[in-house]
Amino acid sequence: MRLERREERSYRVFGYVRVSTKEQNEARQLIAMRNQGVPGKNIYVDKQSGKDFQRPQYARLVAAVRPGDIVIVKSIDRLGRNYTEILEQWRILTREKRADVVVLDMPLLDTRKGKDLTGTLISDIVLQLLSYVAQTEREFIRQRQREGIAAARARGVRFGARPQERPASFSEVAGAWARGEISAREGARRLKVSHTTFLRWSKETNPTVEKREE
């Protein structure tokens, strides 16, 4: 259902979309915004990771919002990455900017409704509860990831980039270097690897060999 039109004053409708990595697709959130009648120019999209929680588009949205405007998000965790931040952004939007906030996944979080004290109280209680649940769920996910990685390592699973394979001619070239017939840089050139890689391979293969730098 689209937002009801306000006849008593002029207002604008904004939508905010955030995905936590640049590889994730924001299509589902964008469709929800368009279904609510949010103009394309008023939809702000951030694609940022949790590690680098910089949201330039969200900052632009907050700067653009005026009293009486409406800000729509798909879910409450789009406003922040933890309980404290979600509550702070809600306070900024609803009290400092005096805008209305609509959370599509939770109809109770719609500040256009229940403007009396009871309605505000209910909204605040639901907000705090959902913010806590969102943060707790993220912490559970991270814990499960850590436990899964630890279990995989215990089974011998190795993470990270696959080690570079040594060329078939490595033994011959390394032997020539160990005998002093060629320099390490020449050995690296022949194998088409870096100087440091050649030295590391040679040391791993024969730890007792004299480590020549040239």
C-alpha positions, 0 to 999 in steps of 0.5 A, spaced: 500 500 500 502 506 498 503 512 503 497 516 504 497 523 501 497 529 506 493 535 504 495 539 510 502 541 508 507 540 503 512 534 504 517 529 500 518 522 501 525 519 501 527 512 501 534 509 504 537 503 501 543 500 504 547 493 502 553 491 507 558 489 501 559 492 494 557 485 491 550 484 494 544 486 490 540 492 492 534 490 488 529 488 493 530 494 497 529 498 491 523 495 489 520 496 495 521 503 495 518 504 488 512 500 491 511 506 496 511 511 490 518 514 492 521 518 486 527 515 484 531 522 485 529 521 492 532 514 493 539 514 496 543 508 496 550 506 500 554 499 498 558 499 504 561 494 508 561 493 516 568 494 517 568 501 513 561 503 515 562 510 511 555 512 508 556 518 504 549 517 501 545 517 508 549 523 510 546 527 504 539 524 505 539 527 512 542 533 510 536 534 505 530 532 510 526 537 512 520 537 518 514 534 515 518 529 510 518 522 510 524 517 510 522 510 508 527 504 510 526 496 508 528 494 515 530 497 522 537 495 521 538 499 515 539 505 519 545 503 523 550 497 524 548 496 532 543 498 537 546 504 539 547 507 532 540 505 530 537 509 536 541 515 535 539 515 527 532 514 529 533 520 534 536 525 529 531 523 524 524 524 528 527 529 533 532 533 530 530 533 523 522 532 525 521 527 520 517 521 520 520 514 519 517 508 516 520 501 517 516 497 511 518 490 515 515 493 521 508 497 521 508 499 528 514 503 526 511 508 523 511 515 526 505 518 522 501 514 526 499 515 533 502 522 535 499 522 542 503 520 548 501 512 548 503 511 540 510 515 541 511 510 547 509 504 543 513 506 538 519 507 542 519 500 546 518 497 539 524 500 536 529 499 542 526 491 542 528 491 534 534 494 535 537 489 540 534 483 536 538 486 530 544 487 533 544 480 537 542 476 531 549 480 527 553 477 533 550 470 533 552 470 525 559 472 527 560 467 532 557 462 528 562 464 522 568 464 527 566 457 530 565 454 523 572 457 521 575 454 527 572 447 526 574 447 518 581 449 521 581 443 525 579 438 520 585 441 516 582 446 511 586 452 509 584 459 508 587 464 504 590 464 497 593 458 494 600 458 494 604 459 488 606 453 485 613 452 483 615 451 476 618 444 474 625 447 472 625 450 479 630 444 482 635 445 476 635 453 477 635 452 485 641 447 484 645 452 480 644 458 484 646 453 490 652 451 487 654 459 485 653 458 478 648 463 477 645 469 482 638 469 485 636 474 481 638 470 475 634 464 478 628 468 479 628 471 472 629 464 469 623 462 473 619 468 472 618 470 479 620 475 484 627 475 487 624 474 494 620 468 492 626 465 489 630 466 495 624 463 500 623 457 495 630 455 495 630 456 503 624 452 504 627 446 499 634 446 502 634 450 509 642 449 510 644 452 503 647 459 504 642 464 503 646 468 497 642 475 496 645 475 489 
